[in-house]
Amino acid sequence: MSDEGDIGVAGERGALERLLLAHLNEQRRTRRWGVFFKSLGVAWLFLVFFMLLGHFDGAFVSQGPHTALIDVKGEIGGNDGVSADTLIGALNSAFDDKHTKAVVLRINSPGGSPVQAGQVYDEIKRLRALHDKTPLYVVVDDICASGGYYIAAAGDKIFVDKASLVGSIGVLMDGFGFTESMKKLGIERRLLTAGDNKGFLDPFSPIAAAQQEHAHLMLEEIHQQFIQVVRQGRGDRLKETPELFSGLVWSGARSIELGLADALGSLDSVARDIVKAKDIVDYTPQEGLADRLARRIGTAAGGAMLPWARDTPTLR
């Protein structure tokens, strides 16, 4: 009986071991599948994250004739606006698409950097020369002023709403002076430079007449560049008056009378009635979070290195 009992106990032990081994194997399989699905979930999250950061440019191939839309919103070159690089990339994509019948820039901008506005203007002229059968139209939303209008002048035609704000053909350099406040507070400015004009227009030092005169000459030079661009872009349509290039802004209706714009129109009406391609494909660059952060950091670093960086000429 003892031998039979031992065999029975051994059999039960073996069955229990097999059962435990099967349970452990099942747990291992479950863990492996768990790790797999977790890894899959993490990979999906990373995919979404990088898409949000703008690491994918959303390139696509259109399927038929269309009007290509590019929105220009906010300050040209500003932290929360648009940069020349992103606009130029979008313009190239729109013009290179064989199904694009016309490109429409929908502008809602108070202005910004004359350098970046000029870069976009020059690229539009280059692309129009390469794609002479693909017109570029501008549709003005609320405002198309200064640097925004600098870009608009490159368009074949400019369409506005009667209440849009258009113009501001001028240049400014703004800032503050704190010398009197510093005197009252007993604050001494200690500015060390190598170069007589390295502290150019320093807001904490009295303004130097020679530097002020230099700034005026520089602004006038940029203003004349702006005027030349508008004259080249608008040609005989301009009705020049003494106030036209003074920095004033006009309503959309008045801008048509002055030749700054061509007609009333919206994105839909231009696509439908002018381009004859009512299907609209949006080529507007979607700047990611990483790009915005990099631009903010770059701007902040530039401002820290150049004390007068905020006093650079601006078209607004």
C-alpha positions in Angstrom: 0.0 0.0 0.0 2.9 2.4 0.8 4.3 1.9 -2.7 0.9 2.6 -4.3 0.5 5.5 -2.0 3.9 6.9 -3.0 3.0 6.5 -6.7 -0.3 8.3 -6.1 1.4 11.1 -4.3 4.1 11.3 -7.0 1.4 11.4 -9.7 -0.5 14.1 -7.9 2.8 16.1 -7.5 3.6 15.6 -11.2 0.2 16.8 -12.2 0.4 19.7 -9.9 3.8 20.6 -11.3 2.5 20.4 -14.9 -0.4 22.5 -13.9 1.8 25.1 -12.3 4.2 25.0 -15.3 1.2 25.5 -17.7 0.0 28.4 -15.5 3.5 30.0 -15.6 3.7 29.6 -19.4 0.3 31.1 -19.7 1.4 34.1 -17.6 4.5 34.5 -19.7 2.4 34.5 -22.9 0.1 37.0 -21.3 3.0 39.2 -20.3 4.5 39.0 -23.8 1.2 40.0 -25.4 0.8 42.8 -22.7 4.3 44.1 -23.5 3.4 43.9 -27.3 0.2 45.9 -26.9 1.8 48.4 -24.6 4.6 48.9 -27.0 2.1 49.3 -29.8 0.2 51.9 -27.7 3.4 53.8 -27.0 4.4 53.8 -30.6 1.0 55.1 -31.6 1.3 57.9 -29.0 4.7 58.8 -30.3 3.3 58.9 -33.8 0.6 61.3 -32.8 3.0 63.4 -30.7 5.4 63.8 -33.6 2.6 64.7 -35.9 1.5 67.4 -33.5 5.1 68.7 -33.4 5.0 69.0 -37.1 7.5 66.4 -38.0 5.3 65.3 -40.9 4.7 67.9 -43.5 1.3 66.4 -44.6 2.5 66.2 -48.2 -0.2 64.9 -50.5 -1.0 64.6 -54.2 -4.2 66.3 -55.3 -6.7 64.3 -57.3 -8.2 67.0 -59.7 -8.3 70.6 -60.7 -8.5 72.9 -57.8 -7.8 76.3 -56.3 -4.7 76.2 -54.0 -5.2 78.1 -50.8 -2.4 79.5 -48.5 -3.4 81.5 -45.4 -1.1 84.3 -44.3 -2.3 85.1 -40.7 -0.6 87.3 -38.1 2.6 89.1 -38.1 5.1 88.4 -40.8 8.1 86.9 -39.0 6.5 87.3 -35.6 6.4 84.7 -32.8 2.7 83.9 -33.4 2.6 84.8 -37.1 4.1 83.2 -40.2 7.7 83.0 -41.4 9.0 83.3 -44.9 10.4 79.8 -44.9 7.0 78.2 -44.2 5.2 80.4 -46.7 7.8 79.7 -49.4 7.6 76.0 -48.9 3.8 76.1 -49.2 4.0 78.3 -52.3 6.4 75.8 -54.0 4.1 72.9 -53.2 1.0 74.7 -54.5 2.7 75.8 -57.8 4.4 72.4 -58.4 1.0 70.5 -58.2 0.0 69.9 -61.8 -3.7 70.1 -60.8 -3.4 73.7 -59.4 -5.4 76.1 -61.5 -4.5 79.2 -59.4 -3.0 80.0 -56.1 -4.9 82.2 -53.6 -3.1 83.9 -50.7 -5.7 84.8 -48.1 -4.0 87.5 -46.1 -5.0 88.7 -42.6 -1.8 90.5 -41.4 -0.9 93.8 -39.9 2.6 93.6 -41.3 6.0 92.6 -39.9 9.5 92.0 -41.0 10.5 93.8 -44.3 13.1 91.2 -44.9 10.8 88.2 -44.7 8.0 90.0 -46.6 10.6 90.8 -49.3 11.7 87.1 -49.4 8.1 86.0 -50.0 7.5 88.7 -52.6 10.6 87.6 -54.5 9.7 84.0 -54.4 6.2 84.7 -55.7 7.7 86.6 -58.7 10.1 83.7 -59.3 7.4 81.0 -59.2 5.1 83.1 -61.4 7.9 83.3 -64.0 8.3 79.5 -63.9 4.5 78.8 -63.9 3.2 81.6 -66.2 -0.1 79.9 -66.7 -0.8 79.6 -63.0 -2.0 83.0 -61.6 -1.7 84.1 -58.0 -4.5 86.0 -56.5 -4.7 87.7 -53.1 -7.9 87.8 -51.0 -7.8 90.2 -48.1 -9.6 89.3 -44.9 -9.8 91.8 -42.1 -6.5 93.6 -42.7 -3.7 93.6 -45.2 -1.3 96.3 -44.1 2.4 97.2 -44.4 4.4 93.9 -44.7 1.2 92.0 -45.5 0.5 94.4 -48.4 4.2 94.2 -49.4 3.5 90.5 -50.1 0.1 91.2 -51.7 1.7 93.5 -54.3 3.2 90.4 -55.9 -0.3 89.1 -56.8 -1.9 89.2 -60.2 -5.0 90.7 -58.7 -6.0 91.7 -55.1 -9.6 91.1 -53.9 -11.0 92.8 -50.8 -14.1 93.1 -48.7 -15.5 96.6 -48.7 -14.6 96.9 -45.0 -11.1 95.4 -45.1 -8.2 97.6 -44.0 -5.6 98.0 -46.7 -2.4 100.0 -47.1 0.0 101.4 -44.4 2.8 101.7 -46.9 5.5 102.9 -44.5 8.2 101.8 -42.1 8.6 102.3 -38.4 11.2 101.7 -35.7 9.7 102.0 -32.3 10.9 101.8 -28.7 11.1 103.6 -25.4 13.5 106.0 -23.6 14.0 105.8 -19.9 16.7 108.4 -19.2 14.5 110.8 -17.3 13.0 108.1 -15.1 16.5 106.8 -14.4 17.6 110.2 -13.2 14.6 110.5 -10.8 15.3 107.1 -9.4 19.1 107.6 -9.1 19.9 104.8 -11.6 23.2 105.0 -13.4 23.5 103.4 -16.9 26.9 101.6 -17.3 27.3 100.7 -21.0 30.7 99.5 -22.3 31.1 99.2 -26.0 33.9 98.7 -28.6 32.8 100.8 -31.5 31.2 104.3 -31.2 27.8 103.2 -32.3 27.6 99.7 -30.8 25.0 101.0 -28.3 22.9 102.2 -31.2 19.6 103.7 -29.9 20.1 102.2 -26.5 16.9 103.0 -24.6 18.7 103.6 -21.3 21.1 106.2 -22.8 20.4 109.7 -24.2 19.7 109.5 -27.9 22.6 110.7 -30.1 21.7 113.1 -32.9 24.0 111.3 -35.3 22.4 107.9 -34.5 18.9 109.4 -34.9 19.8 110.8 -38.3 21.2 107.4 -39.4 18.0 105.7 -38.3 15.9 108.1 -40.3 18.1 107.6 -43.4 17.8 103.8 -43.0 14.0 103.9 -42.6 13.7 106.2 -45.7 15.8 103.7 -47.7 13.6 100.8 -46.7 10.5 102.9 -47.4 11.6 103.6 -50.9 12.2 99.9 -51.5 8.6 99.3 -50.3 7.3 102.0 -52.6 9.2 100.5 -55.6 7.7 97.1 -54.9 4.2 98.5 -54.8 4.7 100.5 -58.0 6.2 97.4 -59.8 3.4 95.2 -58.6 0.4 97.5 -59.2 1.7 99.4 -62.2 -0.8 101.7 -64.0 -3.5 100.6 -61.7 -2.2 102.9 -58.9 -3.8 106.3 -58.5 -1.0 108.0 -56.7 -1.8 110.8 -54.3 0.5 112.6 -51.7 -1.0 110.3 -49.0 -0.7 107.0 -50.8 2.8 106.1 -49.4 2.4 108.0 -46.1 1.5 105.0 -44.0 -2.3 105.6 -44.0 -4.7 102.8 -44.1 -7.9 102.7 -46.2 -11.1 100.7 -46.4 -11.3 98.0 -49.0 -13.8 100.0 -51.0 -11.4 103.0 -51.0 -8.4 100.8 -51.8 -10.1 99.8 -55.1 -10.5 103.5 -56.0 -6.8 104.1 -55.3 -5.7 101.1 -57.3 -4.3 99.3 -54.2 -6.8 96.5 -54.9 -8.8 95.4 -57.9 -12.3 94.3 -56.9 -14.5 93.0 -54.2 -14.3 89.3 -53.6 -13.9 86.4 -51.2 -12.0 83.1 -51.3 -15.1 81.2 -52.5 -16.1 83.8 -55.1 -12.6 84.0 -56.5 -12.3 80.2 -56.7 -15.8 79.9 -58.3 -16.0 82.9 -60.6 -12.4 83.9 -61.4 -10.4 80.6 -61.2 -13.4 78.4 -62.3 -12.2 75.7 -59.9 -14.5 75.7 -56.9 -12.7 72.8 -55.2 -10.2 74.4 -52.7 -7.1 72.5 -51.5 -5.4 74.0 -48.4 -1.6 74.2 -48.7 -1.3 76.4 -45.6 1.8 75.2 -43.6 0.9 73.8 -40.2 3.8 74.9 -38.0 4.4 72.4 -35.2 4.9 73.1 -31.5 8.7 72.3 -31.8 9.0 74.8 -34.6 7.2 77.5 -32.6 9.3 76.9 -29.6 12.5 77.0 -31.6 11.5 80.3 -33.2 10.6 81.8 -29.8 14.0 80.7 -28.4 15.8 82.1 -31.4 14.0 85.4 -31.1 14.7 85.6 -27.4 18.4 84.8 -27.9 18.7 87.4 -30.6 17.1 90.0 -28.3 19.5 89.2 -25.5 22.5 89.5 -27.8 21.4 92.8 -29.5 20.2 95.4 -27.0 18.5 97.3 -29.8 16.9 94.2 -31.4 13.4 95.5 -30.6 14.1 98.7 -32.5 14.7 97.0 -35.9 12.6 98.4 -38.8 9.1 97.0 -39.1 6.5 97.1 -41.8 3.4 97.6 -39.7 
